[in-house]
Amino acid sequence: MSRLLGRSRAWPLVGVCAALFACKAPAHDAPLAPSAAAVPASASAAAPLAKAKPWFAGGFAGQYEAKQQPVDVKVGAVREWKSDDGTQSSGPGKLTLQIADDGLVDGDSEGALGASHVSGKVEEDTLRAQLSPNDETGLRGVLVASRDGDGFKGSIEASTGDSLRVRQATVELKKQAN
Protein backbone atom coordinates (compact mmCIF):
# COMPACT_ATOMS: atom_id res chain seq x y z
CA MET A 1 0.00 0.00 0.00
CA SER A 2 2.78 2.49 0.86
CA ARG A 3 4.39 1.61 -2.39
CA LEU A 4 1.14 2.29 -4.18
CA LEU A 5 0.68 5.60 -2.34
CA GLY A 6 4.24 6.67 -3.13
CA ARG A 7 3.64 5.97 -6.78
CA SER A 8 0.29 7.80 -6.89
CA ARG A 9 1.91 10.94 -5.47
CA ALA A 10 4.63 10.84 -8.13
CA TRP A 11 2.20 10.86 -11.09
CA PRO A 12 1.04 14.48 -10.65
CA LEU A 13 4.69 15.55 -10.38
CA VAL A 14 5.56 13.83 -13.66
CA GLY A 15 2.66 15.62 -15.40
CA VAL A 16 3.78 19.03 -14.07
CA CYS A 17 7.37 18.33 -15.09
CA ALA A 18 6.30 17.33 -18.58
CA ALA A 19 4.07 20.39 -19.04
CA LEU A 20 6.54 22.95 -17.71
CA PHE A 21 9.86 21.62 -18.89
CA ALA A 22 8.88 19.37 -21.77
CA CYS A 23 10.38 16.43 -19.90
CA LYS A 24 9.87 13.01 -21.27
CA ALA A 25 7.21 10.97 -19.57
CA PRO A 26 8.06 7.47 -18.45
CA ALA A 27 8.07 4.95 -21.28
CA HIS A 28 4.91 3.24 -20.03
CA ASP A 29 2.87 6.51 -20.24
CA ALA A 30 1.08 7.70 -23.36
CA PRO A 31 2.94 10.43 -25.24
CA LEU A 32 1.99 13.97 -24.25
CA ALA A 33 1.03 16.62 -26.81
CA PRO A 34 3.71 19.29 -27.10
CA SER A 35 3.00 22.40 -25.08
CA ALA A 36 3.40 25.96 -26.39
CA ALA A 37 6.60 26.25 -24.35
CA ALA A 38 8.10 23.28 -26.19
CA VAL A 39 7.54 24.72 -29.71
CA PRO A 40 10.50 26.76 -30.94
CA ALA A 41 9.76 30.47 -31.31
CA SER A 42 10.76 30.41 -34.98
CA ALA A 43 8.07 27.84 -35.70
CA SER A 44 5.29 29.65 -33.84
CA ALA A 45 5.77 33.19 -35.21
CA ALA A 46 6.80 34.34 -38.65
CA ALA A 47 9.42 37.06 -38.88
CA PRO A 48 7.81 40.50 -39.33
CA LEU A 49 7.88 41.75 -42.91
CA ALA A 50 9.71 44.97 -43.68
CA LYS A 51 7.25 47.80 -44.23
CA ALA A 52 7.31 49.12 -47.78
CA LYS A 53 8.35 52.74 -48.26
CA PRO A 54 5.54 55.09 -49.28
CA TRP A 55 5.52 56.14 -52.95
CA PHE A 56 6.49 59.72 -52.07
CA ALA A 57 9.58 58.97 -49.95
CA GLY A 58 12.78 60.30 -51.47
CA GLY A 59 14.12 63.26 -53.40
CA PHE A 60 12.16 65.44 -55.82
CA ALA A 61 13.25 68.29 -58.06
CA GLY A 62 11.42 70.63 -60.36
CA GLN A 63 11.21 74.02 -61.95
CA TYR A 64 8.71 76.85 -61.94
CA GLU A 65 8.00 79.93 -64.00
CA ALA A 66 6.68 82.74 -61.78
CA LYS A 67 4.26 85.23 -63.32
CA GLN A 68 2.39 88.23 -62.04
CA GLN A 69 -0.83 87.17 -60.35
CA PRO A 70 -3.66 89.34 -61.60
CA VAL A 71 -5.14 91.36 -58.76
CA ASP A 72 -8.55 92.90 -59.24
CA VAL A 73 -7.99 96.58 -58.48
CA LYS A 74 -11.31 98.06 -57.39
CA VAL A 75 -12.23 101.09 -55.36
CA GLY A 76 -10.46 100.85 -52.01
CA ALA A 77 -7.73 98.49 -53.28
CA VAL A 78 -4.05 99.09 -52.58
CA ARG A 79 -2.86 101.67 -55.17
CA GLU A 80 0.59 100.07 -55.53
CA TRP A 81 -0.98 96.95 -57.06
CA LYS A 82 -1.83 99.03 -60.10
CA SER A 83 1.80 100.13 -60.48
CA ASP A 84 3.24 96.56 -60.37
CA ASP A 85 4.41 95.95 -63.94
CA GLY A 86 5.21 92.29 -63.19
CA THR A 87 8.92 92.42 -64.01
CA GLN A 88 10.24 91.97 -60.47
CA SER A 89 10.02 88.47 -58.95
CA SER A 90 8.91 86.97 -62.27
CA GLY A 91 10.78 84.30 -64.17
CA PRO A 92 12.27 80.83 -63.67
CA GLY A 93 13.17 79.06 -60.46
CA LYS A 94 14.05 75.63 -59.05
CA LEU A 95 12.81 73.50 -56.16
CA THR A 96 14.67 70.62 -54.51
CA LEU A 97 12.76 68.61 -51.91
CA GLN A 98 13.45 65.63 -49.67
CA ILE A 99 10.36 63.79 -48.41
CA ALA A 100 10.70 61.44 -45.44
CA ASP A 101 8.79 58.17 -44.98
CA ASP A 102 6.39 59.95 -42.59
CA GLY A 103 5.60 62.59 -45.24
CA LEU A 104 7.61 65.49 -43.78
CA VAL A 105 9.03 67.76 -46.48
CA ASP A 106 12.31 69.68 -46.28
CA GLY A 107 13.97 71.51 -49.14
CA ASP A 108 15.13 74.65 -50.87
CA SER A 109 13.97 76.96 -53.62
CA GLU A 110 15.93 79.48 -55.66
CA GLY A 111 15.09 81.75 -58.54
CA ALA A 112 12.64 84.53 -59.30
CA LEU A 113 10.77 84.22 -56.01
CA GLY A 114 14.04 84.41 -54.07
CA ALA A 115 16.04 81.88 -52.10
CA SER A 116 13.73 80.05 -49.69
CA HIS A 117 13.53 77.16 -47.28
CA VAL A 118 10.67 74.78 -48.11
CA SER A 119 8.90 72.80 -45.38
CA GLY A 120 5.63 70.93 -45.30
CA LYS A 121 3.95 67.55 -45.43
CA VAL A 122 2.57 64.99 -47.85
CA GLU A 123 -0.78 63.50 -46.87
CA GLU A 124 -2.09 60.75 -49.12
CA ASP A 125 -1.58 62.18 -52.63
CA THR A 126 -1.30 65.89 -51.75
CA LEU A 127 1.84 67.89 -51.02
CA ARG A 128 1.43 71.11 -49.02
CA ALA A 129 4.46 73.23 -48.22
CA GLN A 130 5.43 76.78 -47.42
CA LEU A 131 8.30 78.74 -48.87
CA SER A 132 10.01 80.90 -46.24
CA PRO A 133 12.42 83.44 -47.75
CA ASN A 134 16.03 83.38 -46.60
CA ASP A 135 16.11 87.20 -46.59
CA GLU A 136 13.74 90.19 -46.89
CA THR A 137 13.98 90.33 -50.70
CA GLY A 138 12.35 86.93 -51.23
CA LEU A 139 8.66 86.17 -51.45
CA ARG A 140 6.75 84.05 -48.97
CA GLY A 141 4.64 81.40 -50.63
CA VAL A 142 2.51 78.29 -50.45
CA LEU A 143 3.00 75.23 -52.65
CA VAL A 144 0.08 72.85 -53.17
CA ALA A 145 0.56 69.91 -55.53
CA SER A 146 -1.18 66.62 -56.28
CA ARG A 147 0.28 63.28 -57.25
CA ASP A 148 1.04 62.95 -60.93
CA GLY A 149 2.49 59.51 -61.69
CA ASP A 150 5.52 59.20 -59.42
CA GLY A 151 5.80 63.00 -59.04
CA PHE A 152 3.68 66.05 -58.28
CA LYS A 153 2.00 68.84 -60.27
CA GLY A 154 0.69 71.98 -58.66
CA SER A 155 1.20 75.67 -58.09
CA ILE A 156 2.89 78.22 -55.88
CA GLU A 157 1.08 81.34 -54.68
CA ALA A 158 3.56 83.91 -53.33
CA SER A 159 3.84 87.55 -52.30
CA THR A 160 6.19 89.99 -50.66
CA GLY A 161 5.76 90.61 -46.94
CA ASP A 162 3.76 93.77 -47.68
CA SER A 163 1.71 91.95 -50.38
CA LEU A 164 2.55 94.59 -53.00
CA ARG A 165 4.01 91.99 -55.39
CA VAL A 166 1.83 88.92 -55.89
CA ARG A 167 3.06 86.02 -58.03
CA GLN A 168 1.83 82.62 -59.18
CA ALA A 169 3.81 79.73 -60.65
CA THR A 170 2.99 76.25 -61.92
CA VAL A 171 5.30 73.52 -60.65
CA GLU A 172 6.11 70.00 -61.76
CA LEU A 173 8.24 67.89 -59.42
CA LYS A 174 9.91 64.69 -60.62
CA LYS A 175 11.22 61.92 -58.38
CA GLN A 176 15.01 61.74 -58.39
CA ALA A 177 16.99 58.50 -58.57
CA ASN A 178 18.52 57.52 -55.23
C-alpha positions as CSV (number, residue, x, y, z in Angstrom):
1,M,0.0,0.0,0.0
2,S,2.8,2.5,0.9
3,R,4.4,1.6,-2.4
4,L,1.1,2.3,-4.2
5,L,0.7,5.6,-2.3
6,G,4.2,6.7,-3.1
7,R,3.6,6.0,-6.8
8,S,0.3,7.8,-6.9
9,R,1.9,10.9,-5.5
10,A,4.6,10.8,-8.1
11,W,2.2,10.9,-11.1
12,P,1.0,14.5,-10.7
13,L,4.7,15.6,-10.4
14,V,5.6,13.8,-13.7
15,G,2.7,15.6,-15.4
16,V,3.8,19.0,-14.1
17,C,7.4,18.3,-15.1
18,A,6.3,17.3,-18.6
19,A,4.1,20.4,-19.0
20,L,6.5,22.9,-17.7
21,F,9.9,21.6,-18.9
22,A,8.9,19.4,-21.8
23,C,10.4,16.4,-19.9
24,K,9.9,13.0,-21.3
25,A,7.2,11.0,-19.6
26,P,8.1,7.5,-18.5
27,A,8.1,5.0,-21.3
28,H,4.9,3.2,-20.0
29,D,2.9,6.5,-20.2
30,A,1.1,7.7,-23.4
31,P,2.9,10.4,-25.2
32,L,2.0,14.0,-24.3
33,A,1.0,16.6,-26.8
34,P,3.7,19.3,-27.1
35,S,3.0,22.4,-25.1
36,A,3.4,26.0,-26.4
37,A,6.6,26.3,-24.4
38,A,8.1,23.3,-26.2
39,V,7.5,24.7,-29.7
40,P,10.5,26.8,-30.9
41,A,9.8,30.5,-31.3
42,S,10.8,30.4,-35.0
43,A,8.1,27.8,-35.7
44,S,5.3,29.6,-33.8
45,A,5.8,33.2,-35.2
46,A,6.8,34.3,-38.6
47,A,9.4,37.1,-38.9
48,P,7.8,40.5,-39.3
49,L,7.9,41.7,-42.9
50,A,9.7,45.0,-43.7
51,K,7.2,47.8,-44.2
52,A,7.3,49.1,-47.8
53,K,8.3,52.7,-48.3
54,P,5.5,55.1,-49.3
55,W,5.5,56.1,-52.9
56,F,6.5,59.7,-52.1
57,A,9.6,59.0,-50.0
58,G,12.8,60.3,-51.5
59,G,14.1,63.3,-53.4
60,F,12.2,65.4,-55.8
61,A,13.3,68.3,-58.1
62,G,11.4,70.6,-60.4
63,Q,11.2,74.0,-62.0
64,Y,8.7,76.8,-61.9
65,E,8.0,79.9,-64.0
66,A,6.7,82.7,-61.8
67,K,4.3,85.2,-63.3
68,Q,2.4,88.2,-62.0
69,Q,-0.8,87.2,-60.4
70,P,-3.7,89.3,-61.6
71,V,-5.1,91.4,-58.8
72,D,-8.5,92.9,-59.2
73,V,-8.0,96.6,-58.5
74,K,-11.3,98.1,-57.4
75,V,-12.2,101.1,-55.4
76,G,-10.5,100.8,-52.0
77,A,-7.7,98.5,-53.3
78,V,-4.0,99.1,-52.6
79,R,-2.9,101.7,-55.2
80,E,0.6,100.1,-55.5
81,W,-1.0,96.9,-57.1
82,K,-1.8,99.0,-60.1
83,S,1.8,100.1,-60.5
84,D,3.2,96.6,-60.4
85,D,4.4,95.9,-63.9
86,G,5.2,92.3,-63.2
87,T,8.9,92.4,-64.0
88,Q,10.2,92.0,-60.5
89,S,10.0,88.5,-58.9
90,S,8.9,87.0,-62.3
91,G,10.8,84.3,-64.2
92,P,12.3,80.8,-63.7
93,G,13.2,79.1,-60.5
94,K,14.0,75.6,-59.1
95,L,12.8,73.5,-56.2
96,T,14.7,70.6,-54.5
97,L,12.8,68.6,-51.9
98,Q,13.4,65.6,-49.7
99,I,10.4,63.8,-48.4
100,A,10.7,61.4,-45.4
101,D,8.8,58.2,-45.0
102,D,6.4,59.9,-42.6
103,G,5.6,62.6,-45.2
104,L,7.6,65.5,-43.8
105,V,9.0,67.8,-46.5
106,D,12.3,69.7,-46.3
107,G,14.0,71.5,-49.1
108,D,15.1,74.7,-50.9
109,S,14.0,77.0,-53.6
110,E,15.9,79.5,-55.7
111,G,15.1,81.8,-58.5
112,A,12.6,84.5,-59.3
113,L,10.8,84.2,-56.0
114,G,14.0,84.4,-54.1
115,A,16.0,81.9,-52.1
116,S,13.7,80.1,-49.7
117,H,13.5,77.2,-47.3
118,V,10.7,74.8,-48.1
119,S,8.9,72.8,-45.4
120,G,5.6,70.9,-45.3
121,K,3.9,67.6,-45.4
122,V,2.6,65.0,-47.9
123,E,-0.8,63.5,-46.9
124,E,-2.1,60.7,-49.1
125,D,-1.6,62.2,-52.6
126,T,-1.3,65.9,-51.7
127,L,1.8,67.9,-51.0
128,R,1.4,71.1,-49.0
129,A,4.5,73.2,-48.2
130,Q,5.4,76.8,-47.4
131,L,8.3,78.7,-48.9
132,S,10.0,80.9,-46.2
133,P,12.4,83.4,-47.7
134,N,16.0,83.4,-46.6
135,D,16.1,87.2,-46.6
136,E,13.7,90.2,-46.9
137,T,14.0,90.3,-50.7
138,G,12.4,86.9,-51.2
139,L,8.7,86.2,-51.5
140,R,6.7,84.0,-49.0
141,G,4.6,81.4,-50.6
142,V,2.5,78.3,-50.5
143,L,3.0,75.2,-52.6
144,V,0.1,72.8,-53.2
145,A,0.6,69.9,-55.5
146,S,-1.2,66.6,-56.3
147,R,0.3,63.3,-57.2
148,D,1.0,62.9,-60.9
149,G,2.5,59.5,-61.7
150,D,5.5,59.2,-59.4
151,G,5.8,63.0,-59.0
152,F,3.7,66.1,-58.3
153,K,2.0,68.8,-60.3
154,G,0.7,72.0,-58.7
155,S,1.2,75.7,-58.1
156,I,2.9,78.2,-55.9
157,E,1.1,81.3,-54.7
158,A,3.6,83.9,-53.3
159,S,3.8,87.5,-52.3
160,T,6.2,90.0,-50.7
161,G,5.8,90.6,-46.9
162,D,3.8,93.8,-47.7
163,S,1.7,92.0,-50.4
164,L,2.6,94.6,-53.0
165,R,4.0,92.0,-55.4
166,V,1.8,88.9,-55.9
167,R,3.1,86.0,-58.0
168,Q,1.8,82.6,-59.2
169,A,3.8,79.7,-60.6
170,T,3.0,76.3,-61.9
171,V,5.3,73.5,-60.7
172,E,6.1,70.0,-61.8
173,L,8.2,67.9,-59.4
174,K,9.9,64.7,-60.6
175,K,11.2,61.9,-58.4
176,Q,15.0,61.7,-58.4
177,A,17.0,58.5,-58.6
178,N,18.5,57.5,-55.2
